[in-house]
Amino acid sequence: MNSKPVRLALAAMIGWGASGCCSLCSKKAEIKIMKESFGKTQDGIAVDCYTLKNHNGVEMKAINYGATIIALKVPDQNGKLDDVVLGFDKLADYETKSPYFGCIVGRYGNRIAKGHFSLNGVTYCLATNNGPNSLHGGLKGFDKVVWQAKEMQTAAGPAVVFTRVSKDGEEGYPGDLTLKLVYTLTDKNEVKIDYTATTDKDTVVNLTNHSYFNLAGQGHGDILGHEMQINASHFTPVDATLIPTGELRPVKGTPFDFTKPITIGARITQSDEQLKFGNGYDHNWALDKDGDDLCCAARVVEPQRGRVMEVLTTEPGVQFYSGNFLDGTLAGKAGKVYKFRNGFCLETQHYPDSPNHPNFPPTILRPGQTYQTTTIYRFSTK
Ligand code: GLA
């Protein structure tokens, strides 16, 4: 028997609560995922924008160019929604001038020294697109390609699934890499990203999302007053080209100690060789955790509007980047100009240049294995 008309009639009789919740049960009505065109790439490929909403009014927009989060509206302590991620209004700006706003970076997120690594006795050569090093997957990394996308309603909330195969040899990396990313917006005001990948040849993989946050709202000045806490008693110091030296250095007694909440700006201008190399914070913290359990990596509070963001991850590290390359030359969404340190990133990841550091947690993926990581950005207020 088809019970649909009965259910519809019942729904009409009892009505749906403002929260989208049926008054007779605790099951929430699904909010439709909107899909609309976001234009075409310069190569003529159509790009779509998916809008996900939860029952608290939180809204996320993601496009299949670079699997990029282009907007994220979350409430402040008075319930006012603001977009807390930096980005652009137009696809062409993402293609031509984006410093990785909101996208997925890969096949190897972060740096590989001199663009070289060896695997099974073979040396692979990558494009050097960041001084002498390879950064974020090379010239045309995962941020600059169009992914397949489809919307999906899940028990946890609305989701968009991005898939693609990175072919053997793409940007110099070995093996066909089959990728799946699931972005879910939950009713706990979480953006949950599940990453999976398999390969047909030994390769290296390190994927992360590169959203720039400003918890006061994008375009609302610098992030120096945000209070940052990072669950790490060590970080990986770098050389002048931001390649880890291989050392795991205790943060204690340094401007890198975020084990207790402290504003980003409190020590950023101190005279410190590591801060000088990064022109601020642009380093990997080695998280205090055992194995790949999901655990809290960082917690950020914006004191004026009271927004809180917690970052949970299965990854062993997080790159905290304080937006040091933003210099006021980029006009972002609604004409907002992004100046020095107007956004920060918390890129959950394996450590930079791991393929060249046998003492770092390994990033090799072999046929038959599944790369599987999860990161959650959870929003609340003080
Ligand atoms: C990462 C890097 C930074 C910078 C940004 C993008 O966070 O570590 O050095 O390249 O990406 O501008």
Boltz pocket constraint, residues with backbone or C-beta under 6 A from the ligand:
constraints:
  - pocket:
      binder: B
      contacts: [[A, 99], [A, 100], [A, 110], [A, 135], [A, 242], [A, 282], [A, 319], [A, 321], [A, 325], [A, 345], [A, 347]]
      max_distance: 6.0
